[in-house]
Amino acid sequence: MPGRPEIVCICGSTRFVDEMRAVNRDLTLAGVIVVAPGEADELITDEQKTALDALHLRKIDLADRVLVVNPGGYIGESTSREIAYAHATGKPVSFTDPV
């Protein structure tokens, strides 16, 4: 679709929420549509985590590519699953730090 901005899905550990917010801001200011993990101010239940994980896979479906925010090269279990899903669906995956 000509003229449509690129859509990037940010993935990464929730321990890097500040870094993900910074990447979101920078991409948005560069004219990119950003879809990012949901945030919760309190602890969530296992059921909520499962629902949020499934929702994030749908966000990957919407994106043109995936950007993994991985300071120090860290990639956790959930992010590893998201990367595998992105690869399986043919989405390009890049990283903010070397893996």
DSSP file with accessible surface (Angstrom, degrees, kcal/mol):
  #  RESIDUE AA STRUCTURE BP1 BP2  ACC     N-H-->O    O-->H-N    N-H-->O    O-->H-N    TCO  KAPPA ALPHA  PHI   PSI    X-CA   Y-CA   Z-CA
    1    1 A M    >         0   0  176      0, 0.0     3,-1.6     0, 0.0     2,-0.0   0.000 360.0 360.0 360.0 108.0    0.0    0.0    0.0
    2    2 A P  T 3   +     0   0  132      0, 0.0     0, 0.0     0, 0.0     0, 0.0  -0.325 360.0  18.8 -63.5 141.6    1.9    3.1   -1.2
    3    3 A G  T 3  S+     0   0   84      1,-0.3     0, 0.0    -2,-0.0     0, 0.0   0.325  87.9 130.0  85.4  -9.2    2.2    5.9    1.3
    4    4 A R    <   -     0   0   94     -3,-1.6    -1,-0.3     1,-0.1     3,-0.1  -0.637  61.3-118.3 -80.0 132.2    1.5    3.8    4.3
    5    5 A P        -     0   0   59      0, 0.0    27,-0.1     0, 0.0    -1,-0.1  -0.298  36.2 -94.1 -63.4 153.0    4.0    4.2    7.1
    6    6 A E        -     0   0   74     25,-0.2    27,-2.9     1,-0.0     2,-0.5  -0.381  35.4-140.1 -63.0 144.8    6.0    1.2    8.1
    7    7 A I  E     -a   33   0A  29     25,-0.2    57,-2.8    -3,-0.1    58,-1.3  -0.960  20.0-173.2-111.9 123.8    4.6   -0.8   11.1
    8    8 A V  E     -ab  34  65A   0     25,-2.8    27,-2.6    -2,-0.5     2,-0.6  -0.964  13.5-150.8-119.4 131.6    7.1   -2.1   13.6
    9    9 A C  E     -ab  35  66A   0     56,-2.3    58,-2.6    -2,-0.4     2,-0.4  -0.902  14.8-145.4-100.4 123.1    6.3   -4.4   16.5
   10   10 A I  E     - b   0  67A   0     25,-2.8     2,-0.3    -2,-0.6    58,-0.2  -0.751  19.8-178.0 -87.8 132.2    8.6   -3.9   19.5
   11   11 A C  E     + b   0  68A   0     56,-2.4    58,-3.2    -2,-0.4     2,-0.3  -0.920  20.8 110.7-124.1 155.6    9.4   -7.1   21.5
   12   12 A G  E     - b   0  69A  10     -2,-0.3    58,-0.1    56,-0.2     2,-0.1  -0.848  64.3 -54.8 158.7 168.7   11.5   -7.4   24.6
   13   13 A S    >   -     0   0   21     56,-0.5     3,-2.3    -2,-0.3     7,-0.2  -0.396  42.3-126.7 -67.0 142.8   11.5   -8.2   28.3
   14   14 A T  G >  S+     0   0  112      1,-0.3     3,-1.2     2,-0.1    -1,-0.1   0.698 106.8  74.7 -65.1 -14.4    9.3   -6.1   30.6
   15   15 A R  G 3  S+     0   0  158      1,-0.3    -1,-0.3     2,-0.1     3,-0.3   0.689  93.2  55.2 -68.7 -15.2   12.4   -5.4   32.6
   16   16 A F  G <>  +     0   0   25     -3,-2.3     4,-2.7     1,-0.2    -1,-0.3  -0.089  66.7 130.1-106.7  35.4   13.4   -3.0   29.7
   17   17 A V  H <> S+     0   0   42     -3,-1.2     4,-2.5     1,-0.2     5,-0.2   0.889  72.9  51.0 -59.3 -40.0   10.2   -0.9   29.8
   18   18 A D  H  > S+     0   0  110     -3,-0.3     4,-2.0     1,-0.2    -1,-0.2   0.920 111.7  47.2 -64.6 -41.5   12.2    2.3   29.8
   19   19 A E  H  > S+     0   0   79      2,-0.2     4,-2.4     1,-0.2    -2,-0.2   0.900 111.9  50.5 -65.9 -40.0   14.3    1.2   26.8
   20   20 A M  H  X S+     0   0   14     -4,-2.7     4,-2.8     1,-0.2    -2,-0.2   0.901 108.8  51.9 -65.9 -39.1   11.2    0.1   24.9
   21   21 A R  H  X S+     0   0  116     -4,-2.5     4,-2.6    -5,-0.2    -1,-0.2   0.903 109.8  49.6 -61.8 -40.5    9.5    3.4   25.6
   22   22 A A  H  X S+     0   0   29     -4,-2.0     4,-2.7     2,-0.2    -2,-0.2   0.922 112.3  46.8 -64.9 -43.3   12.6    5.3   24.2
   23   23 A V  H  X S+     0   0   27     -4,-2.4     4,-2.8     2,-0.2     5,-0.3   0.924 111.8  51.9 -63.9 -42.3   12.6    3.1   21.1
   24   24 A N  H  X S+     0   0   51     -4,-2.8     4,-2.7     1,-0.2     5,-0.2   0.944 111.5  46.8 -57.9 -48.5    8.9    3.6   20.7
   25   25 A R  H  X S+     0   0  136     -4,-2.6     4,-2.7     1,-0.2     5,-0.2   0.943 113.3  48.1 -60.1 -48.7    9.3    7.4   20.9
   26   26 A D  H  X S+     0   0   89     -4,-2.7     4,-1.1     1,-0.2    -1,-0.2   0.915 114.5  45.2 -62.5 -43.9   12.2    7.5   18.5
   27   27 A L  H  <>S+     0   0   26     -4,-2.8     5,-2.4     2,-0.2     3,-0.3   0.915 112.6  51.3 -65.6 -43.1   10.5    5.3   15.9
   28   28 A T  H ><5S+     0   0   71     -4,-2.7     3,-2.0    -5,-0.3    -2,-0.2   0.930 108.8  50.5 -60.5 -44.2    7.2    7.3   16.2
   29   29 A L  H 3<5S+     0   0  140     -4,-2.7    -1,-0.2     1,-0.3    -2,-0.2   0.771 105.8  58.0 -65.9 -22.4    9.1   10.6   15.7
   30   30 A A  T 3<5S-     0   0   80     -4,-1.1    -1,-0.3    -3,-0.3    -2,-0.2   0.379 127.0-100.7 -86.6   2.7   10.7    9.0   12.6
   31   31 A G  T < 5S+     0   0   49     -3,-2.0     2,-0.3     1,-0.3    -3,-0.2   0.654  76.9 138.1  90.6  17.8    7.2    8.4   11.2
   32   32 A V      < -     0   0   19     -5,-2.4     2,-0.5   -27,-0.1    -1,-0.3  -0.747  54.7-127.1 -97.2 141.2    6.8    4.7   12.0
   33   33 A I  E     -a    7   0A  75    -27,-2.9   -25,-2.8    -2,-0.3     2,-0.5  -0.789  33.3-157.5 -82.8 124.8    3.6    3.2   13.4
   34   34 A V  E     -a    8   0A  26     -2,-0.5     2,-0.4   -27,-0.2   -25,-0.2  -0.907  18.1-171.4-112.9 131.7    4.7    1.3   16.5
   35   35 A V  E     +a    9   0A  30    -27,-2.6   -25,-2.8    -2,-0.5    -2,-0.0  -0.982  21.9 177.2-115.1 131.6    2.9   -1.6   18.2
   36   36 A A        -     0   0   23     -2,-0.4   -25,-0.1   -27,-0.2     3,-0.1  -0.848  35.3 -75.9-131.8 165.7    4.4   -2.4   21.6
   37   37 A P        -     0   0   28      0, 0.0    -1,-0.1     0, 0.0     2,-0.1  -0.267  54.9-104.3 -59.5 147.9    3.8   -4.8   24.5
   38   38 A G        -     0   0   40     14,-0.2     2,-0.4     1,-0.0    18,-0.0  -0.373  35.4-139.7 -68.1 152.3    0.9   -3.9   26.8
   39   39 A E        -     0   0  111     -3,-0.1     2,-0.4    -2,-0.1    -1,-0.0  -0.924  15.3-169.4-118.6 145.5    1.9   -2.4   30.2
   40   40 A A        -     0   0   50     -2,-0.4     4,-0.1     1,-0.1    -2,-0.0  -0.998  17.3-151.9-132.0 136.4    0.5   -3.1   33.6
   41   41 A D  S    S+     0   0  156     -2,-0.4     2,-0.3     2,-0.1    -1,-0.1   0.620  82.8  40.2 -80.9 -13.5    1.3   -1.0   36.7
   42   42 A E  S    S-     0   0  129      1,-0.1     2,-0.0     0, 0.0    -2,-0.0  -0.778 103.7 -72.8-127.5 171.6    0.6   -4.0   39.0
   43   43 A L        -     0   0  170     -2,-0.3     2,-0.3     1,-0.1    -2,-0.1  -0.383  50.4-143.8 -62.4 143.7    1.3   -7.7   39.0
   44   44 A I        -     0   0   59     -4,-0.1    -1,-0.1     1,-0.1     2,-0.1  -0.775  14.0-108.4-111.3 158.4   -0.8   -9.6   36.6
   45   45 A T     >  -     0   0   76     -2,-0.3     4,-2.5     1,-0.1     5,-0.2  -0.309  30.9-109.4 -76.8 164.7   -2.3  -13.1   37.0
   46   46 A D  H  > S+     0   0  144      1,-0.2     4,-2.4     2,-0.2     5,-0.2   0.887 122.0  53.9 -60.1 -38.1   -1.1  -16.1   35.0
   47   47 A E  H  > S+     0   0  163      2,-0.2     4,-2.2     1,-0.2    -1,-0.2   0.914 108.8  47.6 -63.7 -43.4   -4.3  -15.9   33.0
   48   48 A Q  H  > S+     0   0   88      2,-0.2     4,-2.9     1,-0.2     5,-0.2   0.913 110.6  52.2 -64.3 -40.2   -3.7  -12.2   32.1
   49   49 A K  H  X S+     0   0   78     -4,-2.5     4,-2.7     2,-0.2    -2,-0.2   0.925 109.1  49.8 -62.1 -43.3   -0.1  -13.0   31.1
   50   50 A T  H  X S+     0   0   95     -4,-2.4     4,-2.1     1,-0.2    -1,-0.2   0.928 112.6  47.2 -60.5 -44.0   -1.3  -15.8   28.8
   51   51 A A  H  X S+     0   0   62     -4,-2.2     4,-2.4     1,-0.2    -2,-0.2   0.910 112.8  48.6 -65.0 -42.3   -3.9  -13.4   27.2
   52   52 A L  H  X S+     0   0   67     -4,-2.9     4,-2.4     2,-0.2    -2,-0.2   0.893 109.6  52.6 -66.3 -38.2   -1.3  -10.6   26.8
   53   53 A D  H  X S+     0   0   41     -4,-2.7     4,-1.5    -5,-0.2    -1,-0.2   0.924 111.3  46.4 -62.1 -43.7    1.2  -13.0   25.2
   54   54 A A  H  X S+     0   0   46     -4,-2.1     4,-1.4     1,-0.2    -2,-0.2   0.908 111.4  52.1 -65.1 -41.1   -1.4  -14.2   22.7
   55   55 A L  H  X S+     0   0   90     -4,-2.4     4,-1.7     1,-0.2    -2,-0.2   0.899 105.0  55.9 -61.9 -39.5   -2.4  -10.5   22.0
   56   56 A H  H  X S+     0   0    7     -4,-2.4     4,-2.0     1,-0.2    -1,-0.2   0.873 102.0  56.5 -65.6 -32.6    1.2   -9.7   21.4
   57   57 A L  H  X S+     0   0   44     -4,-1.5     4,-1.9     1,-0.2    -1,-0.2   0.896 105.1  51.9 -64.0 -36.2    1.4  -12.4   18.7
   58   58 A R  H  X S+     0   0  114     -4,-1.4     4,-1.5     2,-0.2    -1,-0.2   0.868 105.8  55.1 -66.8 -33.6   -1.5  -10.7   16.9
   59   59 A K  H  X S+     0   0   42     -4,-1.7     4,-1.1     2,-0.2    -2,-0.2   0.902 105.3  52.3 -64.1 -39.5    0.5   -7.4   17.1
   60   60 A I  H >< S+     0   0    0     -4,-2.0     3,-0.7     1,-0.2    -2,-0.2   0.915 104.7  56.9 -61.1 -40.0    3.4   -9.2   15.3
   61   61 A D  H 3< S+     0   0   61     -4,-1.9    -1,-0.2     1,-0.2    -2,-0.2   0.865 107.0  49.1 -57.6 -37.3    0.8  -10.3   12.7
   62   62 A L  H 3< S+     0   0  118     -4,-1.5    -1,-0.2    -3,-0.2    -2,-0.2   0.731  98.6  89.9 -73.9 -23.1    0.0   -6.6   12.1
   63   63 A A    <<  -     0   0    0     -4,-1.1   -55,-0.2    -3,-0.7     3,-0.1  -0.353  66.5-146.3 -83.1 155.6    3.6   -5.5   11.8
   64   64 A D  S    S-     0   0   59    -57,-2.8     2,-0.3     1,-0.3   -56,-0.2   0.758  87.7  -4.5 -81.4 -31.3    5.9   -5.2    8.7
   65   65 A R  E     -b    8   0A  59    -58,-1.3   -56,-2.3    26,-0.2     2,-0.4  -0.971  68.5-119.8-155.7 167.7    8.9   -6.2   10.9
   66   66 A V  E     -bc   9  93A   0     26,-2.8    28,-2.2    -2,-0.3     2,-0.5  -0.932  14.8-163.1-116.6 136.1    9.9   -6.9   14.5
   67   67 A L  E     -bc  10  94A  21    -58,-2.6   -56,-2.4    -2,-0.4     2,-0.6  -0.983  11.4-152.1-119.1 118.6   12.4   -5.0   16.6
   68   68 A V  E     -bc  11  95A   0     26,-3.0    28,-2.4    -2,-0.5     2,-0.8  -0.813   4.6-149.0 -93.4 122.1   13.7   -6.7   19.7
   69   69 A V  E     +b   12   0A   3    -58,-3.2   -56,-0.5    -2,-0.6   -53,-0.1  -0.835  33.0 158.4 -89.3 109.9   14.8   -4.4   22.5
   70   70 A N    >   -     0   0    0     -2,-0.8     3,-2.7   -58,-0.1     4,-0.2  -0.519  23.8-162.3-138.6  67.4   17.6   -6.4   24.1
   71   71 A P  G >  S+     0   0   30      0, 0.0     3,-1.5     0, 0.0    26,-0.1  -0.229  84.3   8.9 -52.4 133.8   20.0   -4.4   26.1
   72   72 A G  G 3  S-     0   0   78      1,-0.3    27,-0.0    27,-0.0     0, 0.0   0.586 129.0 -74.1  71.0   7.4   23.2   -6.3   26.8
   73   73 A G  G <  S+     0   0   20     -3,-2.7    -1,-0.3     1,-0.2     2,-0.2   0.501  84.9 158.8  84.9   4.7   21.9   -9.0   24.4
   74   74 A Y    <   +     0   0   90     -3,-1.5     2,-0.4    -4,-0.2    -1,-0.2  -0.422  13.5 173.2 -70.8 130.6   19.3  -10.3   26.9
   75   75 A I        -     0   0   41     -2,-0.2    -5,-0.1   -63,-0.1     2,-0.1  -0.964  14.4-157.0-136.0 117.9   16.4  -12.3   25.4
   76   76 A G     >  -     0   0   10     -2,-0.4     4,-2.5     1,-0.0     5,-0.2  -0.190  34.9 -90.4 -86.0-177.4   14.0  -14.0   27.8
   77   77 A E  H  > S+     0   0  150      2,-0.2     4,-2.0     1,-0.2     5,-0.2   0.917 123.4  45.8 -62.4 -48.6   11.7  -16.9   27.3
   78   78 A S  H  > S+     0   0   30      1,-0.2     4,-2.1     2,-0.2    -1,-0.2   0.923 114.0  49.1 -63.7 -42.5    8.6  -15.0   26.1
   79   79 A T  H  > S+     0   0    5      1,-0.2     4,-2.6     2,-0.2    -1,-0.2   0.902 107.7  55.2 -65.2 -37.6   10.7  -12.9   23.8
   80   80 A S  H  X S+     0   0   59     -4,-2.5     4,-2.4     1,-0.2    -1,-0.2   0.908 108.1  49.1 -59.9 -41.8   12.3  -16.0   22.4
   81   81 A R  H  X S+     0   0  114     -4,-2.0     4,-2.5     2,-0.2    -1,-0.2   0.904 110.5  50.6 -63.4 -41.5    8.8  -17.4   21.6
   82   82 A E  H  X S+     0   0   16     -4,-2.1     4,-2.7     2,-0.2    -2,-0.2   0.905 110.0  49.8 -64.7 -40.0    7.9  -14.1   19.9
   83   83 A I  H  X S+     0   0   20     -4,-2.6     4,-2.7     2,-0.2    -2,-0.2   0.933 111.3  48.9 -63.0 -45.6   11.1  -14.2   17.8
   84   84 A A  H  X S+     0   0   58     -4,-2.4     4,-2.6     1,-0.2    -2,-0.2   0.913 112.1  49.2 -60.7 -41.5   10.3  -17.8   16.7
   85   85 A Y  H  X S+     0   0   55     -4,-2.5     4,-1.8     2,-0.2    -2,-0.2   0.931 110.4  50.3 -63.4 -45.6    6.7  -16.8   15.9
   86   86 A A  H  <>S+     0   0    0     -4,-2.7     5,-2.8     1,-0.2     3,-0.2   0.933 112.3  46.9 -59.7 -45.7    7.9  -13.8   13.8
   87   87 A H  H ><5S+     0   0  114     -4,-2.7     3,-1.6     1,-0.2    -1,-0.2   0.923 110.1  53.4 -60.9 -43.7   10.4  -16.0   11.9
   88   88 A A  H 3<5S+     0   0   86     -4,-2.6    -1,-0.2     1,-0.3    -2,-0.2   0.796 111.4  46.2 -63.3 -28.2    7.7  -18.7   11.3
   89   89 A T  T 3<5S-     0   0   61     -4,-1.8    -1,-0.3    -3,-0.2    -2,-0.2   0.313 119.6-108.8 -98.0   7.0    5.4  -16.0    9.9
   90   90 A G  T < 5 +     0   0   63     -3,-1.6    -3,-0.2     1,-0.2    -2,-0.1   0.652  66.0 148.9  81.3  15.8    8.1  -14.5    7.6
   91   91 A K      < -     0   0   43     -5,-2.8    -1,-0.2    -6,-0.2   -26,-0.2  -0.686  50.2-118.1 -84.7 133.9    8.5  -11.3    9.5
   92   92 A P        -     0   0   80      0, 0.0   -26,-2.8     0, 0.0     2,-0.4  -0.446  30.7-156.1 -65.6 142.3   12.0   -9.7    9.5
   93   93 A V  E     +c   66   0A  28    -28,-0.2     2,-0.3    -2,-0.1   -26,-0.2  -0.986  15.7 173.6-125.4 131.4   13.5   -9.5   13.0
   94   94 A S  E     -c   67   0A  44    -28,-2.2   -26,-3.0    -2,-0.4     2,-0.3  -0.853  17.7-138.9-130.0 169.6   16.2   -7.1   14.1
   95   95 A F  E     -c   68   0A  71     -2,-0.3   -26,-0.2   -28,-0.2     4,-0.1  -0.943  15.1-140.7-131.9 148.0   17.8   -6.3   17.5
   96   96 A T  S    S+     0   0   54    -28,-2.4   -27,-0.1    -2,-0.3    -1,-0.1   0.793  94.7  28.4 -76.2 -27.1   18.8   -3.2   19.3
   97   97 A D  S    S-     0   0   56    -29,-0.3    -1,-0.1   -23,-0.1   -29,-0.1  -0.929 101.1 -85.6-129.8 154.8   21.9   -4.9   20.7
   98   98 A P              0   0  117      0, 0.0    -2,-0.1     0, 0.0    -1,-0.0  -0.293 360.0 360.0 -58.7 143.4   24.1   -7.8   19.4
   99   99 A V              0   0  122     -4,-0.1   -25,-0.1    -3,-0.0   -26,-0.1  -0.640 360.0 360.0 -86.4 360.0   22.7  -11.2   20.4
